[in-house]
């Protein structure tokens, strides 16, 4: 089920490869948003992208480290 209020929205989630960040990515993308999932670990993002693709969700993973 898609929620119209998130259609055409782009959401950026930091710490997206696990825990609350991962859950946020999956929930927002399931609700119709396009999600940029950012995290330090490439492997975690790859698993997240695979899971999102199974549900036809729009998720793009970006490996990044925002810590100085």
C-alpha positions, 0 to 999 in steps of 0.5 A, spaced: 500 500 500 502 506 498 501 513 501 500 519 497 503 523 501 510 520 500 509 519 493 514 524 489 518 525 495 526 524 496 528 522 503 535 521 505 537 516 511 544 516 514 546 510 518 541 506 513 544 499 513 542 497 520 537 498 526 532 504 525 535 507 519 534 500 515 527 500 518 526 507 516 529 506 509 524 500 508 518 503 511 519 510 507 520 506 500 514 502 501 510 508 502 512 511 496 518 515 497 524 515 493 530 513 498 537 515 498 540 510 503 547 512 506 552 508 510 559 507 511 558 499 510 558 497 503 556 490 504 550 492 509 547 497 503 548 491 498 543 487 503 538 493 504 538 494 496 537 487 495 531 487 500 528 493 497 528 491 490 524 484 492 519 489 494 519 494 488 522 499 492 526 505 490 532 505 494 539 508 492 545 506 497 551 511 498 557 509 501 559 515 505 562 517 512 560 523 515 565 523 521 571 527 521 
